[in-house]
Amino acid sequence: MQRREFNQHLQRSAIALALAPWLSAVAAPADKPRVWHTNPFALGVASGRPRADSMVLWTRLLFSEEDRAAGADALRVTVEVFADAALKRRVQTTEAITNEARAHSVHVHLQNLQPSTDYWYRFTQGNAYSTVGHTRTAPALNADVRELRVALSSCQHYEQGQYIAHAEIAKEKLDFVLFMGDYIYESSNPQYAIRKHNGEEPKTLAQYRERYEQYKRDPMLQAAHAAHPWVLMWDDHEVVNDYANDQDRQHTDPKQVLLRRAAAYQAYFEHQPVLLGPDKDNPANMRLYDHLSWGKLADVWTLDCRQYRSAQACRDPVRGGGRMVVQCDELADPARSMLGAEQARWFTEGLSHSKRQWKLVAQATQISSTSVPTPVGRSYWNDAWDGYPEARKRLLQTVVDAKLSNVVTLGGDVHCNVAANLRLDPNNPQSPIVASEFVTTSITSRGLGDKPAALIRDSNVDLLHYRSDERGYSLITVTPQEVRCDFRTTKFPAGSEAGLKTQATYVVKNGKAGPQAI
């Protein structure tokens, strides 16, 4: 059976059966008001997918033992939206019905909103009220926008530090948080744990739900969600480390990988302010890649680099996933893809025809090279774009062919702060710089040691800034004149010192590719 036929078979069988309750209709709840003994909104509130006239609001209800004994069937949840922080000017009220098959998660797609407008919102159910969240819509598509401020963040291993970066993000004046993956971690490393995961490594829907519950209870993470809308992309740890499409590091039967992926994607949807859930015909598929325009100032793409990619090149036959590879002919195979054919066509079309001043390409990992010399040739990390050089070349060739300027890529995953030049031929000074890259360090997850980081930095002339020793996020400020990146950091483990500082600042000037230190 061919891989495509095999996947189509799965769409009609085991995966669909595993998540059948999610696909069923929600029965109408009783109208009698419920009296809660414990506030069910313990996971906070969130907003996401900002548009000029719409927004997605999210929450999830939790049940204490006493409240569950009173019944956990379908519930009607009210959402109130206000034009002021004092909650005096209500502009919308709507209701959503949720049930246990959805883990009592609530997604409300607010529409008919005004562009560039602040809103405050809260959820109610019976006698229970959620905390109040704040959100803000995007500008009108033809608006002249003077500034876009974004917190670029990723990689928040719960065990390896406190979320002090989110505490600062919550206080910043931002248009949205751009989170680029590893929202949860399925794995543990006792050597670096300053607090513990609950339960064992998640593989089932119930276990992934439990892991999200633990992360979502963190007050600093809740504060960042309540303060700003989020634009989200996943990476690998939302499912399992280094997975690639239907392959994992243990060379597990692809059928089992897709079953696990279906459970993980379902739990992801249940805990995030995103518009679309898993595909009803194939719950192991969920479209997350998206495009957002910010007035005339910027186009923003969020690209999925996990769900559709080819397996890593020259995989270890015992331990798959990411590793350094040398003399690997498979790297040069033009059929290998990071984005998959459909997403790649969609992105190439959008990027080629973008007329907005800045083109921001957000994806989960690092595009610039981190290869290092060995006695038998360069060695490449096969899980980032270095492992997909032909796909990287196609992406950057699009920039060249369309004669685009002001392309800036934004990434995460590698637990390093990176400012880099992007060329068709990496690290070749004779190859023109065609785009610019900023990669943010992790919120908490540990980075490389000093020696390997120094070797990578010294071996790649395109890396203008490369530090993996500190944790934090990156403040991205876009104006007509420049894109500015302030790397905001703290010592590892995060929380061992008070507050964050600016590690370095780089800018990309209008019309000139390549970051410049200031």
Legacy VTK file of the C-alpha trace (Angstrom):
# vtk DataFile Version 3.0
C-alpha trace
ASCII
DATASET POLYDATA
POINTS 518 float
0.000 0.000 0.000
1.378 3.458 -0.914
1.829 6.089 1.823
-0.984 8.248 0.421
-3.390 5.295 0.292
-2.369 4.283 3.783
-3.150 7.755 5.139
-6.501 7.797 3.360
-7.304 4.438 4.928
-6.540 5.854 8.351
-8.850 8.773 7.725
-11.748 6.345 7.512
-10.828 4.019 10.349
-8.891 4.078 13.600
-8.317 7.825 14.005
-11.895 8.759 13.246
-13.127 6.162 15.725
-10.696 7.319 18.396
-12.073 10.843 18.376
-15.675 10.157 17.389
-17.122 11.968 20.460
-15.552 15.250 19.298
-17.270 15.018 15.942
-20.759 14.564 17.368
-23.293 17.329 17.836
-23.716 19.038 21.197
-27.009 18.430 22.947
-28.857 21.485 24.207
-28.147 22.105 27.912
-30.713 22.608 30.617
-31.655 26.246 31.193
-31.618 26.022 34.988
-28.770 28.227 36.307
-25.918 26.225 37.785
-24.463 26.933 41.213
-20.709 26.293 41.214
-18.839 25.387 44.384
-15.443 26.109 42.767
-14.895 28.658 39.994
-14.604 26.593 36.790
-12.548 29.228 34.921
-9.296 28.179 36.605
-7.387 28.024 33.290
-8.001 31.684 32.496
-9.075 33.277 29.240
-7.425 34.018 25.916
-7.982 35.720 22.586
-6.391 35.047 19.222
-6.434 35.307 15.448
-6.913 39.099 15.402
-8.503 40.523 12.286
-9.884 43.973 11.515
-13.435 42.853 12.229
-13.106 39.621 14.225
-11.385 37.783 17.040
-11.439 34.301 18.594
-12.093 34.135 22.349
-11.264 31.051 24.403
-11.735 29.489 27.812
-12.197 26.023 29.268
-14.295 25.000 32.258
-12.848 22.685 34.913
-14.888 20.707 37.440
-14.050 20.092 41.070
-15.170 16.715 42.432
-18.138 18.389 44.095
-19.159 20.172 40.910
-18.731 17.040 38.792
-21.048 15.182 41.146
-23.711 17.728 40.193
-23.360 16.704 36.541
-20.985 17.543 33.683
-23.255 17.473 30.674
-23.648 20.204 28.055
-23.354 23.735 29.405
-24.335 27.110 28.012
-21.581 29.722 28.472
-22.169 33.458 28.024
-19.548 35.807 26.631
-19.790 39.540 27.268
-17.699 42.008 25.272
-17.123 45.586 26.391
-15.654 48.774 24.957
-14.090 49.806 28.273
-11.982 48.276 31.038
-14.600 49.202 33.632
-17.102 46.944 31.817
-19.716 49.693 31.590
-20.198 49.795 27.820
-21.210 46.351 26.650
-21.082 45.992 22.856
-21.832 42.282 22.380
-23.267 39.351 24.258
-23.257 35.868 22.812
-23.576 32.289 23.975
-21.710 29.089 23.253
-22.587 25.504 24.136
-19.897 23.078 25.197
-19.749 19.566 26.626
-17.428 16.920 28.001
-16.472 15.596 24.557
-14.848 19.000 23.985
-13.284 19.000 27.475
-15.773 21.843 28.080
-13.573 24.155 26.014
-15.204 27.247 24.526
-14.295 28.954 21.252
-16.246 32.054 20.261
-15.594 33.712 16.899
-16.517 37.336 17.539
-17.450 39.236 14.391
-18.647 42.706 13.383
-15.921 44.358 15.461
-14.260 47.685 14.699
-10.661 47.810 13.399
-7.783 48.962 15.640
-10.081 48.860 18.657
-9.558 47.671 22.227
-12.108 45.310 23.736
-12.507 43.660 27.118
-14.347 40.398 27.630
-15.389 37.835 30.219
-17.155 34.490 30.342
-19.969 33.556 32.705
-21.670 30.275 33.549
-24.292 30.092 36.281
-22.941 31.974 39.275
-19.302 31.820 38.034
-17.370 34.611 36.296
-14.016 34.356 34.527
-11.238 36.883 34.853
-11.474 39.794 32.416
-9.389 39.607 29.267
-8.230 42.397 26.974
-7.826 42.152 23.222
-7.392 44.424 20.228
-8.398 44.049 16.608
-6.090 44.460 13.627
-6.117 47.643 11.537
-8.234 47.935 8.418
-6.508 46.445 5.380
-5.964 49.858 3.777
-4.964 51.672 6.971
-1.720 53.624 7.220
-0.115 52.022 10.265
2.799 53.679 12.005
3.818 50.806 14.281
3.349 47.092 14.965
4.644 45.682 18.276
4.923 41.924 18.740
6.340 39.660 21.464
8.077 36.786 19.656
8.268 33.756 21.960
8.600 29.963 22.016
9.727 26.906 23.979
8.306 27.107 27.486
9.323 23.870 29.218
7.349 24.014 32.465
9.927 22.082 34.461
12.958 24.153 33.478
12.064 27.631 34.707
9.508 30.214 35.749
7.496 32.149 33.187
8.881 35.564 34.112
9.106 36.440 30.417
5.317 36.141 30.245
4.992 38.393 33.294
6.865 41.107 31.378
4.968 40.406 28.153
1.698 40.924 30.038
2.800 44.455 30.975
4.087 45.481 27.547
2.108 47.555 25.083
1.697 45.035 22.270
-0.487 44.359 19.282
-0.173 40.592 19.720
2.001 37.774 21.032
3.545 35.645 18.281
4.159 32.224 19.817
6.154 29.918 17.563
5.876 26.507 19.146
6.603 24.130 22.030
3.769 25.502 24.133
3.897 22.294 26.180
6.597 19.652 26.517
5.773 15.990 26.517
9.266 15.131 27.783
11.143 15.610 31.039
14.776 15.966 32.058
15.244 15.615 35.827
18.705 17.183 35.618
17.202 20.597 34.858
13.834 20.366 36.606
13.048 23.075 39.147
9.351 22.065 39.191
7.685 18.853 38.092
5.268 17.782 35.412
2.138 16.019 36.608
1.629 12.518 35.275
3.640 10.510 32.780
4.576 11.374 29.217
1.310 12.182 27.381
0.245 9.882 24.597
-3.540 9.840 24.943
-6.075 12.630 24.706
-6.688 12.551 28.468
-2.960 12.812 29.161
-2.435 15.726 26.762
-5.384 17.505 28.381
-3.791 17.029 31.797
-0.492 18.486 30.554
-2.221 21.578 29.131
-4.140 22.031 32.376
-0.885 22.205 34.312
0.678 24.737 31.953
-2.480 26.841 31.721
-2.693 27.154 35.512
0.530 29.167 35.610
-0.473 32.723 36.651
2.187 34.474 34.553
1.160 32.597 31.418
-2.490 33.371 32.177
-1.612 37.061 32.528
0.045 37.188 29.092
-2.985 35.523 27.514
-5.419 37.853 29.259
-3.451 40.962 28.248
-3.071 40.454 24.488
-4.341 38.448 21.521
-2.046 35.584 20.500
-1.058 34.353 17.050
0.057 30.750 17.409
2.055 28.068 15.643
3.140 24.705 17.005
6.433 22.843 16.727
7.265 19.282 17.799
6.807 19.028 21.587
3.066 19.614 21.305
3.098 16.026 19.993
6.495 14.373 20.562
10.101 15.510 20.218
11.396 15.752 16.639
8.351 14.200 14.988
8.115 14.744 11.239
4.695 14.175 9.686
3.935 10.542 10.593
7.457 9.656 11.791
8.881 9.815 15.305
12.296 9.166 16.848
11.451 5.598 17.844
10.472 4.572 14.297
6.991 3.807 15.610
4.393 2.401 13.222
3.056 5.474 11.350
-0.487 4.416 12.231
0.319 4.797 15.922
2.119 8.110 15.358
-0.975 9.498 13.641
-3.225 8.263 16.444
-1.024 10.096 18.926
-0.915 13.161 16.675
-4.714 13.189 16.487
-4.970 13.201 20.283
-2.320 15.922 20.583
-3.913 18.130 17.932
-7.296 17.758 19.581
-5.900 18.808 22.957
-4.079 21.719 21.313
-7.313 23.008 19.825
-9.170 22.592 23.114
-6.672 24.844 24.891
-5.896 27.608 22.380
-7.729 30.607 20.863
-7.636 29.240 17.320
-10.454 29.174 14.819
-10.263 25.709 13.256
-9.983 22.354 14.986
-8.914 18.965 13.631
-10.245 17.914 10.250
-13.542 16.094 10.736
-12.640 13.549 8.074
-9.110 13.033 9.409
-8.526 14.160 13.019
-4.765 13.690 12.628
-4.829 16.747 10.332
-5.405 20.295 11.508
-4.660 23.369 9.458
-2.850 25.927 11.559
-0.828 27.863 8.967
-2.355 31.260 8.299
-1.869 34.790 6.989
-2.514 38.130 8.658
-2.289 41.633 7.158
-1.523 44.591 9.415
-2.860 47.547 7.472
-0.511 48.627 4.707
2.501 48.083 6.960
3.024 44.317 7.014
1.956 40.883 5.882
2.533 38.116 8.424
2.592 34.414 7.531
2.691 31.662 10.151
4.053 28.451 8.626
3.642 24.871 9.864
7.017 23.134 9.691
6.006 19.835 11.349
2.768 18.407 10.045
3.669 18.183 6.345
7.470 17.900 6.267
9.562 15.075 4.886
11.329 12.906 7.442
14.763 14.097 8.519
17.594 13.226 6.139
19.937 10.328 6.932
17.999 9.236 9.996
19.691 7.001 12.511
18.181 3.516 12.056
17.924 3.109 15.835
17.229 6.626 17.083
15.443 8.840 14.577
14.688 12.546 14.787
17.204 15.376 14.824
20.963 14.843 14.731
24.103 16.205 13.090
24.725 14.561 9.707
27.766 14.638 7.432
28.252 13.330 3.896
24.479 12.932 3.615
23.467 12.798 -0.063
19.805 12.811 0.921
20.082 16.497 1.836
20.339 17.392 -1.848
17.120 15.609 -2.839
14.864 18.333 -4.343
11.743 16.303 -3.554
12.235 16.777 0.190
9.989 19.428 1.708
9.677 21.348 4.942
6.191 22.749 4.253
4.520 20.144 2.072
3.324 20.862 -1.464
-0.022 22.498 -0.673
1.257 24.861 2.032
4.322 25.714 -0.064
2.150 26.695 -3.053
-0.116 28.783 -0.826
2.823 30.581 0.771
4.734 31.135 -2.486
1.645 32.666 -4.088
1.006 34.970 -1.141
4.599 36.077 -0.688
5.156 36.665 -4.402
2.161 38.991 -4.637
2.525 40.848 -1.358
2.326 44.620 -1.781
2.672 45.568 1.882
5.893 47.214 2.985
7.176 44.452 5.261
6.869 40.719 4.732
7.201 38.858 8.044
7.615 35.094 7.677
7.021 33.388 11.024
7.979 29.719 11.244
8.998 27.477 14.097
12.759 27.016 13.692
15.990 28.525 12.304
16.502 29.156 8.593
20.131 30.330 8.636
22.843 27.683 8.722
24.448 26.340 11.898
26.719 23.825 10.164
30.190 23.142 11.520
33.353 21.794 9.865
34.581 18.230 10.395
37.539 16.331 8.888
35.174 14.772 6.327
33.083 17.821 5.453
30.466 20.139 6.958
28.070 18.672 9.501
24.420 19.829 9.468
21.606 19.726 12.027
18.988 17.812 10.069
15.890 18.923 12.031
16.098 22.653 11.116
16.232 24.200 7.641
19.857 23.049 7.313
18.330 19.587 6.929
16.087 20.826 4.107
18.467 22.953 2.008
16.575 22.600 -1.265
13.326 23.678 0.424
15.184 26.646 1.945
16.573 27.568 -1.458
13.061 27.476 -2.969
11.771 29.776 -0.233
14.552 32.314 -0.770
14.380 31.957 -4.558
10.799 33.171 -4.314
12.124 36.362 -2.729
14.641 36.786 -5.551
12.271 35.936 -8.404
9.562 38.296 -7.146
12.183 41.031 -6.568
10.976 41.444 -2.999
12.593 43.644 -0.395
11.921 43.872 3.334
11.497 40.129 3.959
12.171 39.263 7.599
11.855 35.733 8.958
10.984 35.093 12.607
11.649 31.782 14.365
12.118 29.861 17.597
12.827 26.209 18.532
16.637 26.341 18.894
16.751 28.097 22.313
19.075 30.783 20.943
18.855 34.464 20.132
19.841 34.801 16.484
20.253 37.728 14.107
21.371 36.509 10.682
21.729 37.244 7.013
19.855 34.959 4.621
21.411 34.105 1.244
20.669 31.590 -1.480
24.127 30.168 -0.776
24.555 30.301 3.012
27.762 31.822 4.396
29.027 32.737 0.928
29.920 36.457 0.868
29.630 36.385 -2.932
25.954 35.397 -2.641
23.724 38.467 -2.101
21.813 38.891 1.140
18.149 38.511 0.147
16.357 38.477 3.525
16.893 38.918 7.259
16.318 36.578 10.186
15.540 36.943 13.873
15.155 33.861 16.082
14.093 34.158 19.696
15.516 32.229 22.600
13.284 30.049 24.759
10.958 31.223 27.501
12.489 28.611 29.836
14.007 25.649 27.945
17.764 25.231 28.366
20.073 26.078 25.494
23.365 24.803 24.114
26.519 24.869 26.181
29.035 27.656 25.657
31.517 25.573 23.636
29.139 24.206 20.972
27.451 27.615 20.704
30.829 29.293 20.143
31.769 26.708 17.510
28.524 27.323 15.612
28.912 31.090 15.853
32.524 31.033 14.650
31.752 28.619 11.788
28.934 30.618 10.138
29.645 34.153 8.970
25.943 34.809 8.382
25.295 34.607 12.133
25.659 38.188 13.308
24.371 37.386 16.786
24.109 33.912 18.321
23.661 33.323 22.067
22.080 30.333 23.751
22.930 30.970 27.411
19.912 33.102 28.383
16.139 32.718 28.370
13.418 35.209 27.455
11.609 36.552 24.397
12.135 39.080 21.606
10.314 42.371 21.255
9.725 43.034 17.547
8.816 46.612 16.580
7.857 47.298 12.971
7.660 50.832 11.568
7.803 52.133 7.989
11.498 52.838 8.574
12.699 49.559 10.132
12.077 46.268 11.892
13.697 46.339 15.318
14.449 43.295 17.490
15.207 43.701 21.187
16.363 40.404 22.680
14.919 40.475 26.226
16.648 37.931 28.448
17.357 36.567 31.911
19.719 33.942 33.337
18.971 30.222 33.183
16.931 28.955 34.925
14.392 31.705 34.337
13.317 33.070 37.691
16.738 32.762 39.324
17.139 36.530 39.000
14.614 39.331 38.978
13.383 40.778 35.704
14.792 40.810 32.168
17.356 42.954 30.401
18.130 43.728 26.768
20.856 41.337 25.616
21.242 43.009 22.209
19.306 45.078 19.678
19.324 44.709 15.901
17.425 46.530 13.166
16.606 45.850 9.526
16.367 49.096 7.626
13.735 49.717 4.981
15.069 48.584 1.605
18.284 46.995 2.935
18.421 43.270 3.707
20.467 42.137 6.672
20.240 43.011 10.394
22.450 45.764 11.810
23.531 45.999 15.450
22.716 49.208 17.310
LINES 1 519
518 0 1 2 3 4 5 6 7 8 9 10 11 12 13 14 15 16 17 18 19 20 21 22 23 24 25 26 27 28 29 30 31 32 33 34 35 36 37 38 39 40 41 42 43 44 45 46 47 48 49 50 51 52 53 54 55 56 57 58 59 60 61 62 63 64 65 66 67 68 69 70 71 72 73 74 75 76 77 78 79 80 81 82 83 84 85 86 87 88 89 90 91 92 93 94 95 96 97 98 99 100 101 102 103 104 105 106 107 108 109 110 111 112 113 114 115 116 117 118 119 120 121 122 123 124 125 126 127 128 129 130 131 132 133 134 135 136 137 138 139 140 141 142 143 144 145 146 147 148 149 150 151 152 153 154 155 156 157 158 159 160 161 162 163 164 165 166 167 168 169 170 171 172 173 174 175 176 177 178 179 180 181 182 183 184 185 186 187 188 189 190 191 192 193 194 195 196 197 198 199 200 201 202 203 204 205 206 207 208 209 210 211 212 213 214 215 216 217 218 219 220 221 222 223 224 225 226 227 228 229 230 231 232 233 234 235 236 237 238 239 240 241 242 243 244 245 246 247 248 249 250 251 252 253 254 255 256 257 258 259 260 261 262 263 264 265 266 267 268 269 270 271 272 273 274 275 276 277 278 279 280 281 282 283 284 285 286 287 288 289 290 291 292 293 294 295 296 297 298 299 300 301 302 303 304 305 306 307 308 309 310 311 312 313 314 315 316 317 318 319 320 321 322 323 324 325 326 327 328 329 330 331 332 333 334 335 336 337 338 339 340 341 342 343 344 345 346 347 348 349 350 351 352 353 354 355 356 357 358 359 360 361 362 363 364 365 366 367 368 369 370 371 372 373 374 375 376 377 378 379 380 381 382 383 384 385 386 387 388 389 390 391 392 393 394 395 396 397 398 399 400 401 402 403 404 405 406 407 408 409 410 411 412 413 414 415 416 417 418 419 420 421 422 423 424 425 426 427 428 429 430 431 432 433 434 435 436 437 438 439 440 441 442 443 444 445 446 447 448 449 450 451 452 453 454 455 456 457 458 459 460 461 462 463 464 465 466 467 468 469 470 471 472 473 474 475 476 477 478 479 480 481 482 483 484 485 486 487 488 489 490 491 492 493 494 495 496 497 498 499 500 501 502 503 504 505 506 507 508 509 510 511 512 513 514 515 516 517
